[in-house]
Every structure is written in C-alpha cells, then in structure tokens.
C-alpha cells in the first residue's frame, strides 16, 4: 500500500468512527429529549449540552489525536478550549431552543409532541455532529498537505 492509499484508508477509518459517534449521540439525545417528564427541562438541557460537547471533543480527538502529542501544552490547551467553547455555545443554544420549542409542541400535540421533540433533538445533533465532522475533516485534509 503506497502513501496515498494509506492516507485514504486512514481518512475513511476516521470518517467511520465519526459516523458511529454521531449515531450514538443522536440516539441518546432523541431518547432523553423525547422522554416524557414534567419539570425535567433543565436536566434535559444539561444532558443534551454535555452529550453534544462530548461528541464534538471525540470527533476532534479522532482527527487530531496524534498531532496533539507533537505540540506543546499551551497549543493543546488552546485547541481544546476552542473546541469546548464552540461546541458548548452551539450545544447550549440548541438544547435551550429544543426545550422551549418542545413545551409548545407538547401543548399542541400531546404525546406526539414528545416524539416530535425527540426527532428535533436528533436532527439538531445530526446537524451539529455532521457540520463539526466536515469542519474537522476539511481541516485535517488541508493541514496534511
């Protein structure tokens, strides 16, 4: 296997790992957000935010784990800080919007509102994970040249 084939194989392997992480996070988010529960909005927001942050950190780690070991501690801390801030802000806004919008859906649709909330949470996590995955993939490929 030549160097180009090895890089392609490596990138394909990374993309598969990212897909599995997104799928796992989507499943958990849909279940938690769609589970009926009165007065659990704050707990659901916390879970969704932490799950999305963890997903983004794992995706970042898949692409840049080996490169991080070659950097000094200051660079590593700055990169991880950037990942946590970006994913945290995005995840918090998303989870807050889901719970606020979800309250209205429950009033309108009853039990179907809970199912809709789970679907919306899954879609939001898919969008966040996919866009973050594309960003990391692009950054990895362009920095590898």
N, C-alpha and C positions, 0 to 999 in steps of 0.2 A: 504494500500500500504506500503510495507516494505521499508527499507532504500535503498536497491539495486534497486528496481523498481523505486523509486523516482529519484535516480541518473540517471538511464537510460532515464526516461521521461524528466528530465532536460536537458540532453545532446541532446536528439532528438529535443527538443524545440530550443535549441541553434543552432543546425545544420540547422533547417528550417529557422530561422532568417538570418543566414549567407547566405544561398542559395538565399533568397529574396534580400538581399543587393547586392550580386554579380550580380544577374539578372538585377536589376535596374541600376547598374553601367555599366554593359555590354551594355545595351540598349542605355544609354546616350552616351557612348563612341563611339559606332558604328554610331549613328546618327551624332554626332559632327564631327568625323573623315571622315565620308563618304559624308558630305555635300559639294558640290562644292563651292569653293571660292578662288579667287586669292588673294595672299598676306595675308592669314589668318593663315599661318603656326604657327607663334608664339602664336597667340591666342588659336589655337587648342592644341598646346603643353602645354600651361598653364592650359587649361581646363582638358585635359587628366591627367596631373600630379596631379592636385588638386583633381580630382574625384578619382583617384587611392589611393591617400594618405587618403582621407576621408573614402574610402571603408575599407582600412586596419585598420584605427583607430576604425571604427564602429565594425569590426569583433573582434578586440582586446577587445573592451568595452563589447561586448556580453559575451565573455568568462570570463573576469576578473573584471567586474564592482564591484561586491560585495567584491572581495578580495582586491581591491584597497582601499576601505574605511577602511580596517583594518590595513593599512600601514601608515607609517609616510610620510610627504610631500616630503622628499628627495627621497624616494623609488619611489613614484608616478611620480615625475618629471623625474627621470632617466628612468623608464619604458616607459613613454610617449615619451621622447627624443629618445630612442632606436626605438620605433615604427615609429616615424616620419622620422628619418634618413634612416632606412632600406626601408620603403615604398617610401620615397621621391626619393632616389637614383634609386631604381628599376623603379619607375614610370617615372622619367625623361628620363632615358636611353631608356625605351620602347617607350615613346611618340616621342622622337627625332628620333629613328630608324623608326618609322611608318611614320613620315613626310618626312624623307629623302628617304626612300624606295618608299613612295607614289608618290613623284614627278616623279620618273622613270616610275611607273605604269601608271600614267596619260598620259605621253608622248606616251607610247606604246599602251595603251588600250582605251584611250579617256574616255567616260562616264563610261565604265566598270571598269576603273581604280579607279574611286571614290567609286564604290560599293566594289571593292576589298580592298580598304583602310579601309572602314567601317568594313568589315569582319575581316581583320587583327587586327584592333584595338579591336574588340570584342574578338577575340581569345587571344590576349595578356592580356586583362583584365580578361578573364576567367582563364587563367593560373596563373596570379598573385593572384587573389582572391582565387582560389582553393588551391594553394600551401600555401598561408598565412593562409587560413582556416584550412588546415590539420595541419600546424605547431601549431596554437593556440589550436586546438582540442587535439593534442597529448600532448602539454604542460599542458593543463587543466586536462586531464585524469591522467597523470603521477605525477602531483603535488598534486592530490587529494588523493593519496594513503598514 
